[in-house]
Amino acid sequence: MKSLWLGAAAALLAGTAAAANPFSDVAPSDWPYQAVAALSDAGVVEGYPDGTFRGDRPVTRYEMAQITARLMAKEDLLTPEERQTTARLAEEYAAELTSLGVRVSSLEEKVGRITWRAEMRTAYQKWTENKDNGKDHVRTGRLRLMMRGDVNEDTYVAGRLTTGDIDFESGDSGDISMDRMYVHHDLGSAALTLGRYELDLGTQDDWLYGNAFDGAELSGTFGRVTASVGFGRFKDAGRGDYSTTDEAHYAVPEDDAFGDAEAFYAKAAADFDAFRVGADYWQTSSFTSETGERGGANVYGLHAAAPIGAFRLFGDYYKDTDAASDPAIWTAGAGYGTLDPEKRWSLRADIGYYDVDAGLYHKNMTGLDIDDEIFMRSGHFWLATGTIVVGKNIDIHGEYAFAQSSDDGRDTGDTWMVSTRYHF
């Protein structure tokens, strides 16, 4: 009976209000009445010229194709799941739809064009020395929601909503912010990105990583080489979250800091299988540094990594030629493993040695979860990071900075953190 599939079809438009009785042979007391009325009001089903519905008459493939075509016309009102159902109907009745002049591919291009991902993290961090607030540990949580929408085959938009760190002990709730929002245009062998996007520099996930950059980037791939140039501002860097001690020691500016300066960057990397090499460069307009000095940044950097089976070696070197002290940072380390979020017990671990001159690194220029004060002081330290997958889309991540020695004697002491992350 036609009524049997009407119930399923009406579910696709469950939010549509039913109009007055559209057909003379469907009484309000009949069980399919609401479905028939709603679909008729939505323009999905039509009756016969004599005003009847003829629910006992078997539906033909051509009639089903007509109904499917009308559902396709309403696709903007459907949920992603309903679009998938409509797409399957369109595939089944493709020949009939073609005879109606309906392009099935037009719906397929639109189905599921918005995708969502999320990550929730709970973390515990411990310092061997008390912070300015007298605490030596903190328990926090964070939630991130990522969205991507395909505008067409060449363009997509993306965004990320995130909470700040929620402090489970003090009860402080993290503010919600849109920390990523950009549009990406595919230009064939090149691409253009506009908005607030992620800018990663260096070879490791340890420093100069996870920055939000407000601006525009033009990128391209040329054989084994990828290259990009961009202009804008380092949105995250040089802002907030300094300790009271650091504010006094570094004369931290309230405004006109590194994150407010206009910046240009260029970077290129090449993958030769046996090793990967890259070069980074960025230059900024004048700003007030953490030490209270006025000037710009003119930083050159090189990085390299060499896989050796499941192991790898890596290193970085960066130097700012505009700063009075010509600060530089170099790193060297080794790692093991590759993460597969769906493979239990897959892991990745890295350990590196860092030699730092104060003045090149600016606050919040790292993707690390532990405090990044160690990068701001001249000296050296070791940093170990590791992640292991304990269940499908569930991992445990840890970071440990140790053996720090600062030239000014203001060592932060060992710092470690561990977090559980859920990806869905």
Summary of the structure (lengths in Angstrom):
residues: 424
radius of gyration: 29.0
end to end distance: 40.8
largest distance: 94.1
contacts: 1284
relative contact order: 0.09
helix: 17%
strand: 43%
